[in-house]
Amino acid sequence: MKIVALVAVCCALLVAITGCGGATAYSATVAAAAPSATPTELAGVSQPTRSGEPTALGMGLTITVSAPKSFVPTGAAFPAVRRAVGFEMTVRNEGSSPYSPTLLSLSALANGSASRQVIDSAQGYSGAVGTEAVPPGRSTRFLVAFELPPEKVAVVVSAQPDPAGAAVVTVFDGQA
């Protein structure tokens, strides 16, 4: 399912980059996409936000993503990579029921290629796994990292609050 979502995100980015989509730049509107949404439909789901600004994920959730922090992972990191980029993420639940951040699917592209998530607990990058359910009106914070090549590249990070059908939302689009 993650591969299908990643392919859909890649297609949506291609459509958005080439200007073939009908999306308005930096729109704050998020619509739920059907699981069988076309790349053109996904391109209109969300637009990137600037670091530190909340982005609506749907389901009464917002996510705030920090500016990227490039770092060298420790020897204990998995997978073993030479360079990674980390983000502090805060998920706020304004919905009517508790939300489990373990449902949050995060993906990244580095210069258009899929980037693996890096777990480096020694530096705090453990992802959303193990995070307790977030009650309505509350937030949770966690650190996430992705593999990058040695040189500075374009990075796009996307989030999907529920892989069972919620929209894929671009939460960061910049250089790292």
DANOR-V170631 format. One record per residue. N is the residue number from 1. PHI is phi as a letter, one per 20 degrees, with the letter a starting at -180 (NA if undefined). Layout:
((N:PHI) (N:PHI))
This chain:
((1:NA) (2:f) (3:f) (4:f) (5:f) (6:f) (7:f) (8:f) (9:f) (10:g) (11:f) (12:f) (13:f) (14:f) (15:f) (16:f) (17:f) (18:e) (19:n) (20:e) (21:e) (22:d) (23:f) (24:e) (25:f) (26:l) (27:f) (28:e) (29:f) (30:c) (31:d) (32:f) (33:e) (34:f) (35:g) (36:d) (37:f) (38:e) (39:g) (40:f) (41:f) (42:f) (43:f) (44:e) (45:f) (46:b) (47:c) (48:f) (49:d) (50:e) (51:g) (52:n) (53:e) (54:f) (55:c) (56:f) (57:d) (58:n) (59:l) (60:m) (61:d) (62:c) (63:c) (64:d) (65:d) (66:f) (67:f) (68:f) (69:c) (70:f) (71:b) (72:e) (73:f) (74:f) (75:f) (76:e) (77:f) (78:c) (79:f) (80:f) (81:c) (82:e) (83:b) (84:b) (85:c) (86:d) (87:c) (88:e) (89:c) (90:c) (91:d) (92:d) (93:d) (94:d) (95:f) (96:d) (97:c) (98:g) (99:c) (100:e) (101:f) (102:f) (103:f) (104:f) (105:e) (106:d) (107:b) (108:c) (109:c) (110:d) (111:l) (112:n) (113:d) (114:g) (115:d) (116:f) (117:f) (118:d) (119:d) (120:c) (121:g) (122:f) (123:d) (124:n) (125:e) (126:d) (127:m) (128:e) (129:f) (130:n) (131:f) (132:f) (133:g) (134:e) (135:f) (136:g) (137:n) (138:d) (139:c) (140:c) (141:c) (142:b) (143:d) (144:c) (145:c) (146:c) (147:f) (148:c) (149:f) (150:f) (151:e) (152:f) (153:c) (154:f) (155:c) (156:c) (157:d) (158:c) (159:c) (160:c) (161:f) (162:b) (163:f) (164:f) (165:q) (166:f) (167:f) (168:e) (169:c) (170:f) (171:d) (172:b) (173:b) (174:a) (175:d) (176:b))
